[in-house]
């Protein structure tokens, strides 16, 4: 049976060549990014490269579990093979920390895609613009229906998602979806490229003001 879930962009030589030309190093600062001058990444990489998990003993693990505030050295002991017999104790310690910070609660929300049009071709993503899938964009009536159904379940928080398409998923379109959601007293979160564009615009304006 033919595999219908193949990501076509992986098979395109044209796309692969384009990616080679335009690929950036995600570990370096891009133009206009603020360089905070931190050496934290170097410290983490150095600690990782020099991590000797074989040197830790059961006593090191017990000592780490006994500490109220744990150091990086403690966590290295807890991640070592010597910690294997102490998984139950580690789980109990983790539960104590979790309840200390978050209480005995479970956070739930509803992710909802209101459109899946996208202009990008990220290899890992099913919405890749070169994938031959059915594309859709909910209209106001359809969004209203979905929000009402979510509200009826008792869930009061949503995450609005779309593909990255400035033609289909405009600020106005997403704003209208938010207005509809608010009618149902739903709290709204968004993970969206438009938010990134707004942040970048604010940064550019701020830099321009400093220069002038």
N, C-alpha and C positions, 0 to 999 in steps of 0.2 A: 504493500500500500504506500502510495506516495506521501511523503511528509509534507503536510500543508502548513507547518509552522516555521518553515525556514525563513530567516531574515534575509530578504533579497539583497539588502545593501552590502552584506558580507560578500556576496558573489560578484559585486560590480567592481571591475578593475578601475573604472573612472573615479568612483567614489573613494576607493582605497588610495589612489594616487593623490586625490584632493586632500584627503586626511593627512597624508605624509607631508604635503606642502604647508598645510595650515595648522598642523598640530603644534601645541604650545607646551612648555614645561610647567605643569601645574604647581611645582614646588618653588617657582621663582615669581617675584613681583612683576606685575604688568604695569605699563605706563599709567600714571594717575593714581595708582594704588598707594596707600599710606604704608610706608615701611616703618614699623614700630621698633626696629633694631633689637629684636629679641633673640636670645640664643637658646631659647627653650627647645626648639626642634633639634639643635645640635646636641644638647644634653640628653634628650630622649634617645636619639639614634646612638649616641656613644654608650649609654646605659644598656641599650638593647644588644649592641655588638659585644659588650663585655659581660653579658649575663651568663653566669656559670650555674645552671640549675642543679648540677650534681654536687655542689659544695654544701647544700643545705641539709640539715638533719631534722629529726622529729622535734628536738629541743628548740630549734629555730622556729618551727611552725607553732609550737605551743607558746613560745614567747610572743610571737606576732599576734596570736589570738588573744593573749592576755592584755595587750595594749589597748587603751581607750582610744587613742589616736595613732593610726598606723603610718609608718614611714614607707618610702619606696622600697627600702630593704625588707620591710615586713611583707610587702606584697610580692616581692621576688621569692621569699620563702613560701608564701601561700600558693604560688604558681608552680612550685617545684614538685618533682615526683615524691618527695618526702611528705607532702601534704595529702597524698592519696588516702591514707587511713583516717584522715580527719575531715572528710567531706561533710559529714553531718554537723560537726562543730562549726565548720566554715559557713554552712547554710544557715545555722541558727544565728551566727554573728551577723550575717548579711541581712537576715530578717529584722534583727534589732535596729540596724542602721536604717533600713528602709522605713520602718515604722516611726523612727525618730524624726525623719525628715518629711515623710508623706502621710503618716498616719495609717490606719487600717482601711484603706480605700482603693478602689479601682477606677481609673480614669478611662472613660469610653467616649468615642466620638464616631461620626459617620463620614467617611470620605465619599465625595460625590463628584464624578466627572460630568461637567455640563457640556463639554465638547472634547473631541479627540483629534481635531485637525492640528497638524504640526508642520513646521517648515524646516525642522532639523532632521538629521539622520544619525542619531546616537545609536551605536551598534546594539547596545543592551536593551533598547526600549521597543516595546511593541507598537508604539505610536509613530515610530520612524516613518518619515514622509515617503520613503520608497517601499514600505510594506504595503502589500495589496490587501487592505482591510476595508471594511465598511466604515465610512466616516459619518459623523453626526454632530449636530449642534442643537441642543435643546432650545426651543423657543420659550417665551414667557409663560405660556399656558402649561407646557410640559414641566418647566421648572417649578411652577406653582404646585402641580400635582405631586412631584417628587418631595418637595418640602413638606407638604401636608402629610404625606405618608410617613416621613421621618418623624415629624412631630407627634403623630399618633402612637409611635412606639415608646414615647417617653424620653427618647434621647434628645438632648437640647443643645448639642454642639456638633458642628459640621466642619469639614475641611473641603473647601471648594477647589477643584482642580480642572485644568484644561491642558491641551497640548500647547506648544509654543507657536502660536500663529497670531501675528498682529493684525491680520486682515479679518480673521474670524472671531478671535477672543479679544475684543477691544476693551478699553477701560470702561466705556459706556455699557457694553454688554455685561461685563462682570459686575459693574455697579448696580445694574438692574437686577441681576441675580441676588445680590446682597440685600437689596430692598425687599425682594420677595421673601427671602429667608427671614428677615427681621419681622415681617408680618406674623410669622409663626413663633415669635419670641425665641428664635434660634440664635445661639452665639456662633460667630463666624470666624474661621481661620482660613488663611489662604497661603498656598505655596505656588507662587506664580511669577513668571518672567517680568510682568509689568511692575511688580514691587521692586525687582532688581533695577529696572530702568529708572524708577523714581529715585531710589537711593543713589544711583550713579549720577543722575541729574543734579540732585542736591549737592553731591560732592563736587561736581564740576563748577556749579554756581559759587560754592564756598571758596574754592581755589581761585576763581576769577575775582571775587571780592578782595581776597588777600593780596592779589597781584596789583589791584587798582585801588 
